[in-house]
Amino acid sequence: MLMNLNRGHGSTGYYLADSLRQTRGMVKALDKALRQLEQVERNYGKSRGRADEHCLGSTADRIGQCKTSAEQLEKQLHDALQDLRSSIQQTLILEGG
């Protein structure tokens, strides 16, 4: 029963691993969005002769904050999954010995 927490569809381990996968995708998508926004802002500024003006700076800041939060969530999910696996293994060793 304890091993089933880590394996199979619908288990705790499955949900943690799936959430981790989705969060990694979110981090990549936010990074792409941020790079695209910065590129457009740079090109727009050059075309208007105002290369130093950052009209989308607040949006870039928000996306950056979201990316940082997603990276923190990714780390926490990774740690939780490792902790689950370690706890299950430790419990099984203690029960067996």
MOPAC internal coordinates of N, CA, C and O (Angstrom, degrees):
PM7 1SCF
backbone

  N    0.0000 0     0.00 0     0.00 0    0    0    0
  C    1.4394 1     0.00 0     0.00 0    1    0    0
  C    1.5369 1   110.10 1     0.00 0    2    1    0
  O    1.2310 1   119.95 1   138.02 1    3    2    1
  N    1.3149 1   117.70 1   -41.98 1    3    2    1
  C    1.4486 1   122.11 1  -179.66 1    5    3    2
  C    1.5293 1   111.18 1   -64.11 1    6    5    3
  O    1.2310 1   120.04 1   139.87 1    7    6    5
  N    1.3050 1   117.52 1   -40.13 1    7    6    5
  C    1.4693 1   121.88 1   179.35 1    9    7    6
  C    1.5284 1   111.32 1   -63.66 1   10    9    7
  O    1.2310 1   120.67 1   150.73 1   11   10    9
  N    1.3205 1   116.33 1   -29.27 1   11   10    9
  C    1.4658 1   119.92 1  -179.39 1   13   11   10
  C    1.5297 1   112.52 1   -68.21 1   14   13   11
  O    1.2310 1   119.91 1   163.33 1   15   14   13
  N    1.3344 1   117.78 1   -16.67 1   15   14   13
  C    1.4614 1   120.23 1   175.88 1   17   15   14
  C    1.5259 1   111.73 1   -65.58 1   18   17   15
  O    1.2310 1   120.76 1   153.67 1   19   18   17
  N    1.3138 1   116.14 1   -26.33 1   19   18   17
  C    1.4517 1   121.41 1  -174.70 1   21   19   18
  C    1.5244 1   113.14 1  -101.78 1   22   21   19
  O    1.2310 1   119.59 1   165.57 1   23   22   21
  N    1.3057 1   118.39 1   -14.43 1   23   22   21
  C    1.4559 1   121.12 1  -171.99 1   25   23   22
  C    1.5164 1   112.16 1  -127.45 1   26   25   23
  O    1.2310 1   121.68 1   -28.17 1   27   26   25
  N    1.2875 1   114.39 1   151.83 1   27   26   25
  C    1.4497 1   120.50 1   172.42 1   29   27   26
  C    1.5168 1   113.99 1    88.87 1   30   29   27
  O    1.2310 1   122.34 1   -23.34 1   31   30   29
  N    1.3128 1   113.12 1   156.66 1   31   30   29
  C    1.4585 1   121.38 1   179.65 1   33   31   30
  C    1.5246 1   109.58 1   -64.76 1   34   33   31
  O    1.2310 1   120.83 1   -48.79 1   35   34   33
  N    1.3177 1   116.01 1   131.21 1   35   34   33
  C    1.4640 1   120.43 1   178.02 1   37   35   34
  C    1.5191 1   114.20 1    90.36 1   38   37   35
  O    1.2310 1   119.98 1  -177.51 1   39   38   37
  N    1.3428 1   117.65 1     2.49 1   39   38   37
  C    1.4630 1   119.77 1   179.95 1   41   39   38
  C    1.5210 1   110.15 1   -87.71 1   42   41   39
  O    1.2310 1   120.86 1   -12.28 1   43   42   41
  N    1.3003 1   115.96 1   167.72 1   43   42   41
  C    1.4612 1   121.04 1   177.37 1   45   43   42
  C    1.5225 1   110.58 1   -58.89 1   46   45   43
  O    1.2310 1   120.22 1   135.10 1   47   46   45
  N    1.3214 1   117.19 1   -44.90 1   47   46   45
  C    1.4631 1   121.60 1   178.42 1   49   47   46
  C    1.5134 1   112.08 1   -61.24 1   50   49   47
  O    1.2310 1   120.95 1   140.47 1   51   50   49
  N    1.3228 1   115.79 1   -39.53 1   51   50   49
  C    1.4704 1   120.50 1   178.21 1   53   51   50
  C    1.5285 1   110.39 1   -61.45 1   54   53   51
  O    1.2310 1   120.72 1   132.24 1   55   54   53
  N    1.3278 1   116.23 1   -47.76 1   55   54   53
  C    1.4645 1   119.84 1  -178.40 1   57   55   54
  C    1.5274 1   111.61 1   -64.87 1   58   57   55
  O    1.2310 1   120.31 1   140.49 1   59   58   57
  N    1.3244 1   117.00 1   -39.51 1   59   58   57
  C    1.4598 1   119.72 1   177.02 1   61   59   58
  C    1.5291 1   111.19 1   -65.06 1   62   61   59
  O    1.2310 1   120.12 1   134.50 1   63   62   61
  N    1.3261 1   117.38 1   -45.50 1   63   62   61
  C    1.4695 1   121.38 1  -179.84 1   65   63   62
  C    1.5225 1   110.78 1   -64.66 1   66   65   63
  O    1.2310 1   120.24 1   140.13 1   67   66   65
  N    1.3199 1   117.15 1   -39.87 1   67   66   65
  C    1.4617 1   120.86 1   179.01 1   69   67   66
  C    1.5276 1   110.68 1   -67.04 1   70   69   67
  O    1.2310 1   120.27 1   138.17 1   71   70   69
  N    1.3160 1   117.08 1   -41.83 1   71   70   69
  C    1.4626 1   120.80 1   177.52 1   73   71   70
  C    1.5270 1   110.49 1   -63.97 1   74   73   71
  O    1.2310 1   120.39 1   141.10 1   75   74   73
  N    1.3165 1   116.86 1   -38.90 1   75   74   73
  C    1.4567 1   121.66 1   177.70 1   77   75   74
  C    1.5240 1   110.48 1   -62.78 1   78   77   75
  O    1.2310 1   120.45 1   135.91 1   79   78   77
  N    1.3112 1   116.74 1   -44.09 1   79   78   77
  C    1.4721 1   121.60 1   178.87 1   81   79   78
  C    1.5288 1   110.20 1   -61.57 1   82   81   79
  O    1.2310 1   120.40 1   134.25 1   83   82   81
  N    1.3097 1   116.85 1   -45.75 1   83   82   81
  C    1.4591 1   120.56 1  -179.78 1   85   83   82
  C    1.5292 1   111.65 1   -65.46 1   86   85   83
  O    1.2310 1   120.33 1   141.91 1   87   86   85
  N    1.3098 1   116.98 1   -38.09 1   87   86   85
  C    1.4567 1   121.12 1   179.52 1   89   87   86
  C    1.5185 1   110.52 1   -67.00 1   90   89   87
  O    1.2310 1   120.07 1   139.87 1   91   90   89
  N    1.3331 1   117.47 1   -40.13 1   91   90   89
  C    1.4689 1   120.04 1   176.26 1   93   91   90
  C    1.5232 1   110.45 1   -60.47 1   94   93   91
  O    1.2310 1   120.66 1   139.55 1   95   94   93
  N    1.3241 1   116.34 1   -40.45 1   95   94   93
  C    1.4630 1   120.64 1   176.28 1   97   95   94
  C    1.5200 1   111.53 1   -63.61 1   98   97   95
  O    1.2310 1   120.78 1   142.19 1   99   98   97
  N    1.3295 1   116.12 1   -37.81 1   99   98   97
  C    1.4605 1   120.88 1   179.07 1  101   99   98
  C    1.5263 1   110.36 1   -64.95 1  102  101   99
  O    1.2310 1   120.21 1   136.97 1  103  102  101
  N    1.3199 1   117.21 1   -43.03 1  103  102  101
  C    1.4637 1   120.96 1   179.25 1  105  103  102
  C    1.5256 1   109.93 1   -60.75 1  106  105  103
  O    1.2310 1   120.31 1   135.39 1  107  106  105
  N    1.3234 1   117.00 1   -44.61 1  107  106  105
  C    1.4682 1   120.83 1   178.98 1  109  107  106
  C    1.5271 1   111.43 1   -63.50 1  110  109  107
  O    1.2310 1   120.37 1   137.58 1  111  110  109
  N    1.3185 1   116.90 1   -42.42 1  111  110  109
  C    1.4649 1   121.01 1  -179.38 1  113  111  110
  C    1.5292 1   110.86 1   -65.84 1  114  113  111
  O    1.2310 1   120.19 1   138.31 1  115  114  113
  N    1.3166 1   117.24 1   -41.69 1  115  114  113
  C    1.4603 1   120.61 1   178.52 1  117  115  114
  C    1.5239 1   111.03 1   -65.65 1  118  117  115
  O    1.2310 1   120.52 1   142.81 1  119  118  117
  N    1.3262 1   116.61 1   -37.19 1  119  118  117
  C    1.4572 1   120.15 1   177.00 1  121  119  118
  C    1.5287 1   110.61 1   -63.87 1  122  121  119
  O    1.2310 1   120.59 1   136.36 1  123  122  121
  N    1.3164 1   116.48 1   -43.64 1  123  122  121
  C    1.4691 1   120.64 1   177.44 1  125  123  122
  C    1.5267 1   110.74 1   -61.92 1  126  125  123
  O    1.2310 1   120.66 1   136.22 1  127  126  125
  N    1.3246 1   116.35 1   -43.78 1  127  126  125
  C    1.4695 1   120.65 1   179.91 1  129  127  126
  C    1.5237 1   110.55 1   -61.65 1  130  129  127
  O    1.2310 1   120.54 1   136.91 1  131  130  129
  N    1.3184 1   116.57 1   -43.09 1  131  130  129
  C    1.4583 1   120.84 1  -179.47 1  133  131  130
  C    1.5302 1   111.23 1   -64.86 1  134  133  131
  O    1.2310 1   120.36 1   134.41 1  135  134  133
  N    1.3307 1   116.92 1   -45.59 1  135  134  133
  C    1.4628 1   120.31 1   179.03 1  137  135  134
  C    1.5268 1   111.25 1   -62.91 1  138  137  135
  O    1.2310 1   120.29 1   139.98 1  139  138  137
  N    1.3255 1   117.05 1   -40.02 1  139  138  137
  C    1.4651 1   121.01 1   179.16 1  141  139  138
  C    1.5330 1   110.25 1   -64.99 1  142  141  139
  O    1.2310 1   120.38 1   135.60 1  143  142  141
  N    1.3051 1   116.88 1   -44.40 1  143  142  141
  C    1.4566 1   121.35 1   179.37 1  145  143  142
  C    1.5303 1   110.90 1   -61.09 1  146  145  143
  O    1.2310 1   120.84 1   135.21 1  147  146  145
  N    1.3135 1   116.00 1   -44.79 1  147  146  145
  C    1.4614 1   120.08 1   179.44 1  149  147  146
  C    1.5236 1   111.80 1   -63.66 1  150  149  147
  O    1.2310 1   120.49 1   139.48 1  151  150  149
  N    1.3187 1   116.68 1   -40.52 1  151  150  149
  C    1.4653 1   121.01 1   178.92 1  153  151  150
  C    1.5284 1   111.27 1   -64.60 1  154  153  151
  O    1.2310 1   120.59 1   134.50 1  155  154  153
  N    1.3116 1   116.48 1   -45.50 1  155  154  153
  C    1.4718 1   120.12 1   179.25 1  157  155  154
  C    1.5226 1   110.20 1   -63.88 1  158  157  155
  O    1.2310 1   120.64 1   136.42 1  159  158  157
  N    1.3305 1   116.39 1   -43.58 1  159  158  157
  C    1.4595 1   119.98 1   179.49 1  161  159  158
  C    1.5312 1   110.95 1   -61.67 1  162  161  159
  O    1.2310 1   120.24 1   138.28 1  163  162  161
  N    1.3123 1   117.15 1   -41.72 1  163  162  161
  C    1.4589 1   121.81 1   179.16 1  165  163  162
  C    1.5315 1   110.83 1   -63.07 1  166  165  163
  O    1.2310 1   120.70 1   132.50 1  167  166  165
  N    1.3389 1   116.27 1   -47.50 1  167  166  165
  C    1.4652 1   120.49 1  -179.64 1  169  167  166
  C    1.5323 1   111.62 1   -67.37 1  170  169  167
  O    1.2310 1   120.37 1   141.66 1  171  170  169
  N    1.3121 1   116.89 1   -38.34 1  171  170  169
  C    1.4614 1   120.71 1   178.57 1  173  171  170
  C    1.5256 1   110.25 1   -64.61 1  174  173  171
  O    1.2310 1   120.76 1   136.11 1  175  174  173
  N    1.3300 1   116.15 1   -43.89 1  175  174  173
  C    1.4574 1   120.54 1   179.19 1  177  175  174
  C    1.5194 1   111.78 1   -61.82 1  178  177  175
  O    1.2310 1   120.30 1   138.79 1  179  178  177
  N    1.3258 1   117.02 1   -41.21 1  179  178  177
  C    1.4767 1   120.66 1   177.99 1  181  179  178
  C    1.5204 1   110.92 1   -64.21 1  182  181  179
  O    1.2310 1   120.64 1   138.45 1  183  182  181
  N    1.3289 1   116.37 1   -41.55 1  183  182  181
  C    1.4623 1   119.59 1  -177.73 1  185  183  182
  C    1.5283 1   111.88 1   -67.76 1  186  185  183
  O    1.2310 1   120.20 1   154.25 1  187  186  185
  N    1.3167 1   117.23 1   -25.75 1  187  186  185
  C    1.4649 1   122.02 1   179.74 1  189  187  186
  C    1.5271 1   112.08 1   -95.88 1  190  189  187
  O    1.2310 1   120.83 1   177.39 1  191  190  189
  N    1.3352 1   116.01 1    -2.61 1  191  190  189
  C    1.4527 1   119.46 1  -178.87 1  193  191  190
  C    1.5162 1   113.83 1    75.01 1  194  193  191
  O    1.2310 1   120.65 1  -160.83 1  195  194  193
  N    1.3237 1   116.36 1    19.17 1  195  194  193
  C    1.4682 1   121.50 1   179.84 1  197  195  194
  C    1.5240 1   109.15 1  -128.74 1  198  197  195
  O    1.2310 1   121.18 1  -115.78 1  199  198  197
  N    1.3253 1   115.34 1    64.22 1  199  198  197
  C    1.4714 1   120.47 1  -174.34 1  201  199  198
  C    1.5271 1   113.00 1   -62.98 1  202  201  199
  O    1.2310 1   120.30 1   153.33 1  203  202  201
  N    1.3281 1   117.04 1   -26.67 1  203  202  201
  C    1.4708 1   120.17 1  -177.71 1  205  203  202
  C    1.5223 1   113.47 1   -85.81 1  206  205  203
  O    1.2310 1   120.19 1   168.53 1  207  206  205
  N    1.3064 1   117.25 1   -11.47 1  207  206  205
  C    1.4588 1   120.73 1  -178.07 1  209  207  206
  C    1.5328 1   109.75 1   -82.50 1  210  209  207
  O    1.2310 1   120.75 1   -48.35 1  211  210  209
  N    1.3051 1   116.18 1   131.65 1  211  210  209
  C    1.4692 1   121.30 1  -178.16 1  213  211  210
  C    1.5291 1   109.62 1  -116.32 1  214  213  211
  O    1.2310 1   120.96 1   -94.54 1  215  214  213
  N    1.3106 1   115.76 1    85.46 1  215  214  213
  C    1.4642 1   120.33 1  -176.67 1  217  215  214
  C    1.5286 1   112.38 1   -72.15 1  218  217  215
  O    1.2310 1   120.21 1   160.00 1  219  218  217
  N    1.3243 1   117.20 1   -20.00 1  219  218  217
  C    1.4690 1   120.77 1  -179.52 1  221  219  218
  C    1.5279 1   111.82 1  -110.03 1  222  221  219
  O    1.2310 1   120.93 1  -159.55 1  223  222  221
  N    1.3207 1   115.82 1    20.45 1  223  222  221
  C    1.4608 1   120.45 1  -176.68 1  225  223  222
  C    1.5134 1   113.90 1   -60.72 1  226  225  223
  O    1.2310 1   120.11 1   139.63 1  227  226  225
  N    1.3208 1   117.39 1   -40.37 1  227  226  225
  C    1.4701 1   118.89 1  -178.97 1  229  227  226
  C    1.5279 1   111.05 1   -67.06 1  230  229  227
  O    1.2310 1   121.00 1   144.70 1  231  230  229
  N    1.3253 1   115.69 1   -35.30 1  231  230  229
  C    1.4732 1   119.18 1   177.03 1  233  231  230
  C    1.5155 1   110.23 1   -67.24 1  234  233  231
  O    1.2310 1   120.55 1   137.64 1  235  234  233
  N    1.3229 1   116.55 1   -42.36 1  235  234  233
  C    1.4705 1   120.63 1   177.77 1  237  235  234
  C    1.5240 1   110.72 1   -61.62 1  238  237  235
  O    1.2310 1   120.45 1   139.91 1  239  238  237
  N    1.3238 1   116.75 1   -40.09 1  239  238  237
  C    1.4615 1   120.61 1   177.79 1  241  239  238
  C    1.5266 1   111.33 1   -62.42 1  242  241  239
  O    1.2310 1   120.74 1   136.83 1  243  242  241
  N    1.3239 1   116.18 1   -43.17 1  243  242  241
  C    1.4794 1   120.74 1   179.09 1  245  243  242
  C    1.5264 1   110.95 1   -62.88 1  246  245  243
  O    1.2310 1   120.59 1   135.01 1  247  246  245
  N    1.3231 1   116.47 1   -44.99 1  247  246  245
  C    1.4651 1   119.96 1   179.20 1  249  247  246
  C    1.5305 1   109.65 1   -63.27 1  250  249  247
  O    1.2310 1   120.53 1   139.94 1  251  250  249
  N    1.3230 1   116.59 1   -40.06 1  251  250  249
  C    1.4658 1   120.51 1   177.25 1  253  251  250
  C    1.5155 1   111.95 1   -61.06 1  254  253  251
  O    1.2310 1   120.46 1   138.77 1  255  254  253
  N    1.3303 1   116.72 1   -41.23 1  255  254  253
  C    1.4682 1   120.75 1   177.27 1  257  255  254
  C    1.5230 1   111.03 1   -64.73 1  258  257  255
  O    1.2310 1   120.71 1   139.21 1  259  258  257
  N    1.3236 1   116.26 1   -40.79 1  259  258  257
  C    1.4640 1   120.72 1   178.35 1  261  259  258
  C    1.5257 1   110.51 1   -63.09 1  262  261  259
  O    1.2310 1   120.96 1   137.99 1  263  262  261
  N    1.3101 1   115.78 1   -42.01 1  263  262  261
  C    1.4706 1   120.30 1   179.72 1  265  263  262
  C    1.5229 1   110.44 1   -63.49 1  266  265  263
  O    1.2310 1   120.54 1   137.18 1  267  266  265
  N    1.3352 1   116.58 1   -42.82 1  267  266  265
  C    1.4665 1   120.62 1   178.06 1  269  267  266
  C    1.5262 1   110.68 1   -61.62 1  270  269  267
  O    1.2310 1   120.40 1   136.58 1  271  270  269
  N    1.3173 1   116.84 1   -43.42 1  271  270  269
  C    1.4730 1   120.77 1   178.32 1  273  271  270
  C    1.5240 1   110.94 1   -63.05 1  274  273  271
  O    1.2310 1   120.56 1   138.16 1  275  274  273
  N    1.3236 1   116.53 1   -41.84 1  275  274  273
  C    1.4667 1   120.62 1   179.65 1  277  275  274
  C    1.5270 1   110.54 1   -65.49 1  278  277  275
  O    1.2310 1   120.05 1   142.48 1  279  278  277
  N    1.3334 1   117.51 1   -37.52 1  279  278  277
  C    1.4701 1   120.69 1   177.72 1  281  279  278
  C    1.5197 1   110.84 1   -65.79 1  282  281  279
  O    1.2310 1   120.63 1   141.53 1  283  282  281
  N    1.3345 1   116.40 1   -38.47 1  283  282  281
  C    1.4637 1   119.86 1   176.96 1  285  283  282
  C    1.5219 1   110.81 1   -66.33 1  286  285  283
  O    1.2310 1   120.59 1   138.63 1  287  286  285
  N    1.3228 1   116.48 1   -41.37 1  287  286  285
  C    1.4619 1   120.40 1   177.46 1  289  287  286
  C    1.5250 1   110.66 1   -63.01 1  290  289  287
  O    1.2310 1   120.57 1   139.06 1  291  290  289
  N    1.3238 1   116.52 1   -40.94 1  291  290  289
  C    1.4680 1   120.95 1   178.11 1  293  291  290
  C    1.5307 1   110.30 1   -58.44 1  294  293  291
  O    1.2310 1   120.38 1   134.53 1  295  294  293
  N    1.3193 1   116.88 1   -45.47 1  295  294  293
  C    1.4602 1   120.62 1   179.60 1  297  295  294
  C    1.5292 1   110.74 1   -64.18 1  298  297  295
  O    1.2310 1   120.14 1   137.08 1  299  298  297
  N    1.3177 1   117.33 1   -42.92 1  299  298  297
  C    1.4621 1   120.63 1  -179.75 1  301  299  298
  C    1.5294 1   111.55 1   -64.45 1  302  301  299
  O    1.2310 1   120.48 1   139.63 1  303  302  301
  N    1.3254 1   116.69 1   -40.37 1  303  302  301
  C    1.4689 1   119.85 1   178.08 1  305  303  302
  C    1.5243 1   110.80 1   -65.88 1  306  305  303
  O    1.2310 1   120.80 1   138.46 1  307  306  305
  N    1.3259 1   116.07 1   -41.54 1  307  306  305
  C    1.4707 1   119.94 1   177.59 1  309  307  306
  C    1.5236 1   110.07 1   -60.51 1  310  309  307
  O    1.2310 1   120.85 1   133.21 1  311  310  309
  N    1.3263 1   115.99 1   -46.79 1  311  310  309
  C    1.4699 1   120.42 1   179.40 1  313  311  310
  C    1.5278 1   111.45 1   -62.41 1  314  313  311
  O    1.2310 1   120.25 1   139.19 1  315  314  313
  N    1.3297 1   117.13 1   -40.81 1  315  314  313
  C    1.4735 1   120.70 1   179.55 1  317  315  314
  C    1.5292 1   111.00 1   -64.18 1  318  317  315
  O    1.2310 1   120.46 1   139.21 1  319  318  317
  N    1.3232 1   116.73 1   -40.79 1  319  318  317
  C    1.4639 1   120.46 1   179.20 1  321  319  318
  C    1.5285 1   110.44 1   -65.90 1  322  321  319
  O    1.2310 1   120.44 1   136.23 1  323  322  321
  N    1.3246 1   116.77 1   -43.77 1  323  322  321
  C    1.4658 1   120.35 1   177.54 1  325  323  322
  C    1.5258 1   110.99 1   -63.80 1  326  325  323
  O    1.2310 1   120.52 1   140.53 1  327  326  325
  N    1.3179 1   116.61 1   -39.47 1  327  326  325
  C    1.4615 1   121.05 1   178.86 1  329  327  326
  C    1.5331 1   110.81 1   -64.61 1  330  329  327
  O    1.2310 1   120.69 1   137.97 1  331  330  329
  N    1.3290 1   116.28 1   -42.03 1  331  330  329
  C    1.4666 1   120.04 1   177.50 1  333  331  330
  C    1.5256 1   110.41 1   -59.00 1  334  333  331
  O    1.2310 1   121.03 1   130.13 1  335  334  333
  N    1.3145 1   115.64 1   -49.87 1  335  334  333
  C    1.4691 1   120.08 1  -178.80 1  337  335  334
  C    1.5148 1   111.66 1   -61.46 1  338  337  335
  O    1.2310 1   120.76 1   136.44 1  339  338  337
  N    1.3248 1   116.16 1   -43.56 1  339  338  337
  C    1.4569 1   120.86 1   179.60 1  341  339  338
  C    1.5293 1   111.24 1   -64.98 1  342  341  339
  O    1.2310 1   120.60 1   137.09 1  343  342  341
  N    1.3122 1   116.46 1   -42.91 1  343  342  341
  C    1.4690 1   120.51 1  -179.87 1  345  343  342
  C    1.5201 1   111.75 1   -63.69 1  346  345  343
  O    1.2310 1   120.95 1   138.52 1  347  346  345
  N    1.3151 1   115.80 1   -41.48 1  347  346  345
  C    1.4706 1   119.43 1   178.40 1  349  347  346
  C    1.5179 1   109.77 1   -63.81 1  350  349  347
  O    1.2310 1   120.41 1   134.83 1  351  350  349
  N    1.3245 1   116.83 1   -45.17 1  351  350  349
  C    1.4588 1   120.44 1  -178.89 1  353  351  350
  C    1.5266 1   110.95 1   -63.93 1  354  353  351
  O    1.2310 1   120.28 1   135.70 1  355  354  353
  N    1.3257 1   117.08 1   -44.30 1  355  354  353
  C    1.4630 1   121.04 1   178.75 1  357  355  354
  C    1.5255 1   111.27 1   -61.49 1  358  357  355
  O    1.2310 1   120.25 1   136.79 1  359  358  357
  N    1.3158 1   117.13 1   -43.21 1  359  358  357
  C    1.4572 1   121.24 1  -179.87 1  361  359  358
  C    1.5221 1   110.86 1   -63.27 1  362  361  359
  O    1.2310 1   120.69 1   137.75 1  363  362  361
  N    1.3306 1   116.28 1   -42.25 1  363  362  361
  C    1.4696 1   120.05 1   179.28 1  365  363  362
  C    1.5215 1   111.37 1   -66.44 1  366  365  363
  O    1.2310 1   120.17 1   142.92 1  367  366  365
  N    1.3220 1   117.27 1   -37.08 1  367  366  365
  C    1.4748 1   120.44 1   177.98 1  369  367  366
  C    1.5164 1   110.06 1   -66.40 1  370  369  367
  O    1.2310 1   120.26 1   135.96 1  371  370  369
  N    1.3384 1   117.11 1   -44.04 1  371  370  369
  C    1.4543 1   120.98 1   179.46 1  373  371  370
  C    1.5265 1   112.01 1   -64.10 1  374  373  371
  O    1.2310 1   120.81 1   141.52 1  375  374  373
  N    1.3135 1   116.05 1   -38.48 1  375  374  373
  C    1.4720 1   121.19 1   179.70 1  377  375  374
  C    1.5365 1   110.51 1   -70.12 1  378  377  375
  O    1.2310 1   120.76 1   145.85 1  379  378  377
  N    1.3186 1   116.16 1   -34.15 1  379  378  377
  C    1.4658 1   119.92 1  -177.41 1  381  379  378
  C    1.4997 1   113.75 1   -80.51 1  382  381  379
  O    1.2310 1   119.79 1   158.56 1  383  382  381
  N    1.3290 1   118.00 1   -21.44 1  383  382  381
  C    1.4602 1   120.45 1  -173.48 1  385  383  382
  C    1.4417 1   113.92 1  -112.17 1  386  385  383
  O    1.2310 1   120.10 1   180.00 1  387  386  385

